């Protein structure tokens, strides 16, 4: 991969950093994280790591799905999680020396407890799914 790699389009879009936009992950809540190893080959010996993060949007009217492919490393840790990991406080994308994408996510529980995740992957995609209740009510 080239060191001239660009960040994903969604990561540089204005709406992604605008907490008033319902698609913005700020203040979203973790619904699920799935770490899998999709395999190919006759004996399923060719393996890669993939991560999917599902979030309940901050306005509770939709779901954000982030999918990471070709994951080369990840750290998913929480200093406290008895009552959940908290709100998605902020995140940052960068390009590593090897041309991989690095995504750092900071979660906040209360006013002073933060946890940081880091995922390094070949690719990452974003999907916004409007909730069924919002579609029935005529929302976007």
C-alpha positions as CSV (number, residue, x, y, z in Angstrom):
1,X,0.0,0.0,0.0
2,X,1.2,3.5,-0.7
3,X,2.2,5.9,2.0
4,X,0.2,8.5,0.0
5,X,-3.0,6.8,1.1
6,X,-6.0,8.9,1.9
7,X,-8.3,8.7,4.8
8,X,-11.8,7.2,4.1
9,X,-14.2,9.8,2.7
10,X,-16.6,9.5,5.6
11,X,-13.8,10.3,8.1
12,X,-13.2,13.7,6.5
13,X,-16.8,14.6,5.8
14,X,-18.2,17.6,7.7
15,X,-21.2,15.6,9.1
16,X,-18.8,13.0,10.7
17,X,-17.5,15.6,13.1
18,X,-20.7,17.5,13.6
19,X,-22.5,16.3,16.8
20,X,-25.7,17.9,15.6
21,X,-25.7,15.5,12.6
22,X,-27.4,12.2,13.6
23,X,-24.8,10.2,11.6
24,X,-21.9,11.5,13.7
25,X,-20.6,8.9,16.2
26,X,-20.0,11.4,19.0
27,X,-22.0,10.3,22.1
28,X,-23.1,7.0,20.4
29,X,-23.3,3.9,22.5
30,X,-21.7,0.6,21.8
31,X,-24.2,-2.1,20.9
32,X,-21.8,-4.8,19.8
33,X,-18.2,-5.5,18.7
34,X,-17.5,-8.6,16.7
35,X,-13.9,-9.9,16.1
36,X,-13.8,-12.6,13.5
37,X,-11.3,-14.5,11.4
38,X,-12.9,-15.1,8.0
39,X,-11.0,-18.0,6.4
40,X,-10.4,-19.4,2.9
41,X,-8.4,-22.2,1.5
42,X,-9.0,-25.9,1.3
43,X,-8.4,-26.3,5.1
44,X,-9.5,-22.8,6.0
45,X,-5.8,-22.1,6.6
46,X,-5.8,-18.6,5.0
47,X,-7.1,-16.3,7.8
48,X,-7.6,-12.6,8.2
49,X,-9.0,-10.7,11.1
50,X,-12.1,-8.5,10.7
51,X,-13.8,-6.3,13.2
52,X,-17.4,-4.9,13.1
53,X,-18.5,-2.3,15.6
54,X,-22.2,-1.5,15.9
55,X,-23.3,1.7,17.7
56,X,-26.7,3.1,18.7
57,X,-26.6,6.7,17.3
58,X,-26.5,9.5,19.8
59,X,-30.1,10.5,19.0
60,X,-31.3,6.8,19.3
61,X,-32.8,7.0,15.8
62,X,-30.3,4.9,13.9
63,X,-27.3,2.5,14.0
64,X,-23.8,3.2,12.9
65,X,-21.8,0.2,11.6
66,X,-18.1,0.3,11.2
67,X,-16.4,-2.6,9.4
68,X,-12.6,-3.1,9.5
69,X,-11.0,-5.5,7.0
70,X,-7.5,-6.8,6.9
71,X,-6.9,-6.0,10.6
72,X,-3.2,-6.2,11.4
73,X,-3.5,-5.2,15.1
74,X,-6.1,-4.0,17.6
75,X,-6.3,-3.0,21.3
76,X,-9.8,-3.1,22.8
77,X,-9.6,-2.3,26.5
78,X,-11.7,-0.6,29.1
79,X,-10.7,0.7,32.5
80,X,-14.4,0.3,33.6
81,X,-17.2,-1.5,31.9
82,X,-19.6,-2.8,34.6
83,X,-22.3,-0.4,33.3
84,X,-21.1,-0.3,29.7
85,X,-18.1,1.4,28.1
86,X,-19.8,4.8,28.0
87,X,-20.2,7.3,25.2
88,X,-18.0,7.5,22.0
89,X,-16.2,10.7,22.9
90,X,-13.9,11.3,20.0
91,X,-11.9,9.4,17.4
92,X,-9.0,10.0,15.0
93,X,-8.0,8.3,11.8
94,X,-4.4,8.3,10.5
95,X,-2.3,6.5,8.0
96,X,0.5,4.4,9.4
97,X,4.0,4.2,7.8
98,X,3.0,0.9,6.1
99,X,-0.1,2.6,4.5
100,X,-2.5,1.0,6.9
101,X,-5.3,3.0,8.5
102,X,-5.1,3.5,12.2
103,X,-8.4,4.4,14.1
104,X,-8.2,5.5,17.7
105,X,-11.5,5.7,19.5
106,X,-11.9,7.2,23.0
107,X,-14.9,6.3,25.1
108,X,-16.0,8.2,28.2
109,X,-17.8,7.0,31.3
110,X,-18.8,9.9,33.4
111,X,-16.7,13.1,33.7
112,X,-13.3,11.6,34.2
113,X,-13.0,7.9,33.1
114,X,-11.8,7.3,29.5
115,X,-10.8,4.2,27.6
116,X,-9.1,4.1,24.2
117,X,-9.3,1.5,21.5
118,X,-7.0,1.3,18.5
119,X,-7.6,-0.7,15.3
120,X,-5.1,-0.9,12.5
121,X,-6.6,-2.2,9.3
122,X,-6.3,-2.2,5.5
123,X,-9.8,-0.9,5.1
124,X,-12.7,0.5,7.0
125,X,-16.2,1.3,5.9
126,X,-19.1,3.2,7.5
127,X,-22.8,2.5,7.3
128,X,-25.7,4.5,8.7
129,X,-28.9,2.6,9.2
130,X,-32.0,4.5,10.1
131,X,-34.1,2.8,12.8
132,X,-37.3,1.1,11.8
133,X,-39.2,3.2,14.4
134,X,-37.9,6.4,12.7
135,X,-38.8,5.2,9.2
136,X,-42.4,4.5,10.4
137,X,-42.6,7.9,12.0
138,X,-41.5,9.5,8.7
139,X,-38.0,10.6,9.8
140,X,-34.9,10.5,7.7
